[in-house]
Structure formats: structure tokens, C-alpha cells
Amino acid sequence: MVDGADGSDRAVGAYGPGRSGGPNQTINIPAPRAPAVRDLRGRHGRGPTRLAFAAGDLVVVSGLPGSGKSTLIARTATGPRVDSQDTRERWEHGALGRLPYALYRPLVRLAHYAGLRRALRSGEGVVVHDCGTQKWVRRWLVREARRRGTELHLVLLDVPVTTALAGQRARGRGVSRYAFARHRVTVTRLLALATSGGLPEGCGAAVLLDRPAADGLDAITFGRPGPTVRTLPAPPAGVPRPA
């Protein structure tokens, strides 16, 4: 359901570019009878202000370097979040921060994945910063969601290359041309897949955001009741459990 500004509940339709909508809305992901891909681009500030996921779901935020992933996560995540940029900044302010980043990058990555492992073991819903180029990380998250009996969702930022490059300059930190090109190929593939209604393997739903839609979000929340899981009683000895 979508919670209206007046406190009423209105059925969620197939939200896409140009569809009706207004501020102070919550979109449940996924929602009954709604498409698996929710395209919130091109709504010119009339998109939802909150994305609500079921308790224990995992949300991956992906996009080009400089597209605003870390900013979005820091501003909207109401529960546990795992962002490699947070890890890097902590190390930069530590004893090794005086050294070139390339020298201690492997340690930062180890610390980041250790933090991700701790967050996943908590069983809570987690928002994860993902560059998209490390496929093994996505497979790890898919396995964890399946183990929990919850869903993995993708929030994909779609911004022009010029905007992403400007974002890197604004934060005073960029990636190499080679790394940016790899990210661009990955993000372009994800956008093409999601725009056509498809999803990456193991993903339960995707949300597409342009910069105005991302700026309009106030919160990414967890706790909406998920699907009921029916547990079958143990069969008598010698009787196989039904499939």
C-alpha cells in the first residue's frame, strides 16, 4: 500500500515515468499486484519519500562512482548500513591515513567485508553499498537472503556520466578511468535489464531512481511484515516429508 499524506491508504499501481503520485508517500517493496521493477525516474519531484521493505530484507544500492550512493545511504538508511566509503574514511583518519591509499586499500577492503559479514549475521535488514563489479559479493548476498527466507532488492541510481564525474570532483576523490569504465559497463547492463522489466539473478525487486527521485527520499525502512512462511510438522518415522 501507499500511505497518502492525509493518512489514507491507496492501492499501489504500476508506478512509472509520468504516473500520478505526490509527496509524503511510502512505497512497499515488493507490493501486491505491483511490477517487480519500480521505475521512479522522470517524476520531477513527485515521487515517494520512503521505501519500505520487509523485516530482514537486504537492499543493495548501486550506481556509478559519484552518483550519490553513499549520500543516499547515509541520509535515508534507518537501520544497519554497510558502505565501503565509511570504512575508507575511518582508515583515512587512522594511523595509516598519511600513506597513499593504494598501500592500505587491501586492508580497507578486508575491514569492509568483515563489517558486512557482521551486519548480515545480525539478521536485521541491511542497506549495502555495492559498486556492482564484484559479482561474488552479489552472490553472497543472494545466498544470505535465501538462508534468511527473505528477499534481496536492488536500488539503482541512474545519473548522467557528467553528473557522476562532478560528484567525484565534489567529494575530492575519484576512481581511475579504467575503473570508471568497468563501473559504467556494469551499471549500463543493470539499467538495460531493469528497464526491460528484468531482474538480476536472485533479486526480488528493483527500484530505479534518477537524481531528483533520490533527493526526494527521506528514508529506507525495514519492518513491514513479510510473507508468512508455513512450517510443516515433522512426519512420522519412515514417512517422507511432502515436497
Secondary structure, 3 states (H helix, E strand, C coil): CEECCCCCEECCCCCCCCCCCCCCCEEEECCCCCCCEEECCCCCCCCCCEEEEECCCEEEEECCCCCCHHHHHHHHECCCEECHHHHHHHHHCCHHHHCCHHHHHHHHHHHHHHHHHHHHHCCCCEEEEECCCCHHHHHHHHHHHHHHCCCEEEEEECCCHHHHHHHHHHHCCCCCHHHHHHHHHHHHHHHHHHHCCCCCCCEEEEEEECHHHHHCCCEEEEEECCCCCCCCCCCCCCCCCCC
